[in-house]
Amino acid sequence: MKLFKFFFFLIGLIRGLIKGWKYPKSDQSIVSFLNEPSFGHKITGLDYLARLFPREKIILYVLVNSKINKYLFDLYREYISVIFIYPYSAKSNFFRICTPAEALGIKKGIQLAFIIRSVEFFIPHPVTLYRAMNIDHEKMSVYKFSDNKIKAPYETFYSHSFLLEHVKLNSVGLRKDDLNSGHLAVQKVIPNASDKLVSFIFRNDGNKHITFHDKIRDSGPVKNYQEAIKYLSSKGYTILLFGDLDFSEFHKIKNVVEAAILDCDQDLLNIFSLTSSNFIVTQHSGPIHLANITSVPAVITDFLPLWQGSCGNKDIFVPKNFYVRDGMRKIPLRTIFSKYSDLFFGAYDKHPEVEVGPSLPEDITAAVIEMESQFDPNSKYEPDYKLLENYRRMIPAKSIHAYRKNRISNQLLKKEFS
């Protein structure tokens, strides 16, 4: 297999040289390269470029090494022109393992062509440039998830509040026709559906992962969300459900629809939900970055790992629960912060006596009610600032959650930090 990988690396190198050589030397565009498999890293890669060079013409080579949502790239059409490159090795299941090697070859080929031709303004990795510019760049140590054991430096650059706060983009969004397609698809199933929309996005791919961390990041049982959905329905919201799960118990609730049955491109619906909902309910994964970028608040349920955070200043977190396995006695969150700080930073393997459980239904419902109240002009909602101060004082300081001044729901503040 090493020989095949080397072969595809050479193929990629030649393809990259050809593409780099065809690039017009006289063009003054910023040129960059994106080779990120995850949805969240694609989002931040795009957003970094657009905010670092908001008044420049940007050409972005995108290596398509996994399923790609072109509507995501279209959000930045006013700033970035995209050229998709499809690896030959990805066309075959047998050779798919060689795709990273071919991708490396393509990238190095483009770089080599640009060096030979003295092409200016090539940014091979925008994240590196952003890290160099960000004087508030934070570093901390977390437990490496590839083996759950090695403590390693973790740099929080991809939660990019620095750029979001300092560079505003006025033209990031779906095209008008695409927005209308999303609304019409909902109205075909729910006639006279309200424009007030909440999307529930259920992460459910833990069985595809090896590490304990990724196995337990999924949402809890869908029944835990039932009362929250009923509440929103009673308030006149349209509720969109995303996820490969059995949602049959929600079918009798008014104004609830599964995205999968809508007569609309599913990729479009994904972007529509993250950019056009009043708020979303989801777990901590890539989609929340796009919600942050487009100022869509999030209720982040079944939250793990606890050191993570969000750039959304209205976001509400509902962590997973921790129990002593012998007797299933609940461990208070304040105890996790003070006596289990290594578990807070991801050292799950060090505590075999601890069981991780889902967010409780009543805590999910309370957080959703709290979030919805922020959209009610007659509501006098305010968090309990004294309890919030207690909470933030106890959070381990070198964590994204602390840096971003994130918070849990008011109900959890009262329950855990009174």
N, C-alpha and C positions, 0 to 999 in steps of 0.2 A: 504493500500500500504506500510505503514511503516513495517508491519510484513513481507511482501514479500522482502523488501529491507534487513531486518535483516537476513532473511533466505539465500538470495544470498550472503550476507556478510560472513556468516558462511561457505557456500559452497566454496567461494573464499579463505577463511582462510585455510580450509582443503586442497584445491588444492595447495595453496602456500606452506604449510608445507611439502606436499609430494614432490613438485618440489625442494624445498630447501634442503630437506633431501637426495634427489638423487644426489645432486651436489657433485662431488668428493672433499673431504676435503683436499686432498693432492695437488689439483690443485692450482697453483700460479697465476691464471688469475685475472685480475680486473673484478669484476662483478657489473653490474648496471641494472637499471630498467627504462623503458620508458613508460609513460602513458599520452601521449599528444594527444588530439584530432585534433589539427590544423596542417596543412602541414608545416607552418613556424616553429612551435615549435618542430616538429619532426626533421626538418633539423638542427636546432641549437643544439638540444639535442645530435644528432649523432656527429656533428662537435666538440662540446665541448669535448666529450669523446675521440675522435680520436686525438685531439690536446693536451689534457691534458696528455694523455698516449700514445704518438706516437710509442714508442718502446716496448710496453707491449702487451700481449695477452688479449683481452677484450671479455667478454661474456655479451651480452645484452638481458635481458628478455623484450620483447615488448608486451604489452597488446593491442590487436587489438579491440579497442572499436569504431572504425569508419572505413570508407573505407581506405584501406592502399595501398600504391604504393611500391611494393617490389623492384622495380628498384632503388628507392631512397636509400634503405638500401644496395643494391648491390654496390653502388658507394663506400662504405667504406669497401668492402670485405677484403682488405689487412690489416685492422686494427680491425674489429669488427665481431665476430660471433654472429648471431642473433637467438634467440629462440622465436617464436611467440606463444602467449597464447591467445586462443579464448574464451571469456566469454560465458557461457551457456545462460545467460539471453539475450544476444544480438541476439540469434537465433529466438526470438519471439518478434513481434512488441508490444505485450501487456506487456512483462516483460522488454523491452529495457530500461525503466526508472530506472530499478534496476542495470543496468550495472556499474555505478560509485561505487555503494556499493560493488558489487562483485569485481571490480578492486581494491578497497581499501583492501578488504579481502585478495586477492591474494598477493598484495604487503606486507601487514603486515605478512602474513603467511611465505613468503620467508625470510623476515627480522628475524622473530622469530626463524625459523629453523637455520639460520646462527648464531644467537646469542647463541642458545643452543649448537651448534656444534663448536662454536668459529672459524667460517670461516673468514679468513682475507680478506682484500682488497675489501670489499663490499661498493660501492658508491651508496647509495639510490637515490641521486638527484645530478647529476653532476653540475647543474646550481649553487647550493649552494656552492659547492667547488670552482667553478670558481669565484664566487663573493668574496669569502674569499681571493683568490689569487690576484685578480685584484686591484692593488693599485690605478688605475685611474678610479675606479668604480664611475659612476655619479648617482646622485639622483636629482629628481626635483619633482614638483607638477603639476599634470594635473587634468582635470575634469573626474571623474569616468564615464565610458561609460554605466554602467549598469543602471544608472538613469539620466545621463547627468547633475547632480546637485552637487554631493558631491566631494569636492576637496580632492584628496588623493595622497600620495607619489607614485611616479612611478619610478621604477629602470630600467635603460636602459641596463641591462646586456645582453639581447638577441641580441642586435646589437653589435656583439663581435669583434670589430676592434682590441682589445688588443691581442687576440689569433691569428687572421688572420695575424697580422703584425709580431708576434714573433715566431710562429710555422708554418713551411711550410710542407705541405703534398704533396708528389710527386706522389701518386698513387690513387688519387680520380678521378673517371671517369667511364663511361660506358665501358663495354667489347667491343672489336673490332667488334664482330658479331652483337651486338646490335646497334652500330653506323652505321654499313653497312645497317642494316634493316631500320633505319630511312632514310638514303639517298636513298635507293632503292625504298622505298614507295613513296617518293617525285618524283623520276624520272619516275615512272610508270604513273603518272598523267601529269608531265611536263618533257617530254623527253629532254635530254641535259640540265637539270636544273643546274644552277650555284651553286657552293659550297658556294658562298656568300649568307648567310641566315640571314633574320631578322624575328623574331617571334613577332606577335602582340597578346597579351593576354588580353582579355576583361573581367574584373570582372563584373558579372551581377547577383548577388544573394542578392541584397539589400532587395527584397521583402520577403526574408526568415528571416530577422532580425527584432527585436523589437526596438532597440535604433536608434535614429535619426542619430547618427554618422555612424553606419554600413549601414543604408539605403542610405546614400548619398555618400558613398565611391566608388560606381560603376563608370565605364567609362561613358562618355557622349554618345550622339548618334554616331553610327558608321560612319555616313556621315562626322563627324568632322575629321575623319582620312583618308578620301579619297585622298586628295591632297598629304599627306605624303606617302601613299602607291603608288600612281602614280609616285612620284618622285623616290622612291627606285626601282620601276620596270624599269624606264628609265635608271637607273644606273646599270641594269643587276642583281639585287638581286632577289633571290627567297624569297617570302613572305609567311609565314605560319600564318594562322588565328586560334585562339583558343577562344572559348566562345559559349554559347548557345544563339546566336543571328542570325538575318537574314543578311547574307553577300551577298545577291544576287546582290547588286549594285557594288560589286567588281569583279563579275565573268568575265567581259569583259576586265579586266586589265591583261596584260601579266604577267606570272610567279607568279600569286597569287593562293593559294590553301587553302581550309579549311582542318584543321587537321582531323576533324571528318569523312571525306570521304576517307581518306587514308587507304590502306590495311596494317595496322600495329597496334600493341597493343597501345591503347590510353595512357596507363600509361607510356609506353616506350617513346611515342612521347612527353609527357609532360616533362620528364627528358631530352630527346634529345634536345628539344627547349631551355631549361634553361641552358644547359651546352655546347651546340655546335653551337649556333647562334653567328653571329658577334656581334649583340646586340639585346636586346629585347625592346619592347614598352609595358608598362603595367601600372597598378595602384599600389598604395602602399599596398601590402599584402604579404603573406608568400613566394610566388615564388621568390621575389627579393633577399631573403637571400641566396638561392641556386645559383642564378646568381652571387652575391657578392663572394661567396665561390669559385666558379670556374672562377672568373675573367671575366665574361661576362658583359659588360657595359649595363646600362638601361636608357631609356628615361621614366621617371615616370610621366605620364600624369594624369589629374584629381586628382592631389595630395591633399590628406587630410588624417589625420589631419596635420596642418602646422608644429607642433612641431616635427613630425617624421623625419626620415632621412634614410641614407643608408651608408654601409661601402664601396661602390664603388667610388673610387676617380675620375672616369670619368663620373659618372652618372649625368644626367641633369633632373631637376624637372620643371614641368609645373603645377602650382597649379590650383585649382578650382578658380572661380571668385566669388566675394562678391558684392551684390547690396543692396541699400536701397530699401526696398520693395515698398514704396510709390514713384512711378515714375521710379523705376528700374535704379537709378543712381549708376554707378559703384563706389565701394570704392577702392581706390588705395591700393596696397599691403603694401606700406610703412605706410599707415594710419592704416591698420590692425595691423602691428607690433607695432606702437606707441600708438594708442588710443583704440585698441580692443585686448589688450594682453590676456584677459581672453578668448576671442573667439579663439585666436591663440592656446591656451591650451585646447580647446574643450568645452567651456561653451556655446554651441549653444543655449541652452534654455534661457540664459540671454539676448539674443538679438533677440526677435521675429520680430523686424523691419528689420532684415537682411535676405536676400534671398541668398542661395548658388547655383551657376550655374556652368555648365561644363567649361572645358578648351576650348578656342576658336580655331577653325580650323587653323587659320593662326599661332597661337602660337605653336600648336602641330607640324605643318609642319616645322616651323623654327627650332624647337628643334631637329627634326629628321634630317634635313639637316645639322645642326651643328654637331650632333653626327657622321653622315656619313662622314663628312669632316675629322674627326680625323683618318679615315682609309685610307685616300688618301695621299700617300707619297709626292705628289706634292703640297698638300695644305699647306698654311702658316697660318692655323687657330691658333688663340690665343684669349682667352677671354679678355674682356675689364677689366683690373686689377683694374683700378681706380673705375669703377662702382661696381665691385665685392667687393672691399673694403668697399664702401658705404653700399652695401647690407648686408655684414657680420657685419658691425658695428650696423646696425639697428635690426637685428634678436634678439629676446629675448635670452639672454645668456644661460639660463638654459633650453636648448632644445637639442634633439638629432641632429637636423639640424645644430645647432651652433657647438656642440661638434665635429661633423664629418666634419665640413667645407664644407657642401654641398652647392649647388648653383642652381639657376634657369638659363634658357637659356640666351644667349647674347641678343636676341631680347627683352626678358622681362626685362633684366637689363637696356637696353636703354629706354624702354617704361616706366618703373616704378621708376628708380633710377637715371636718368640723372639730 
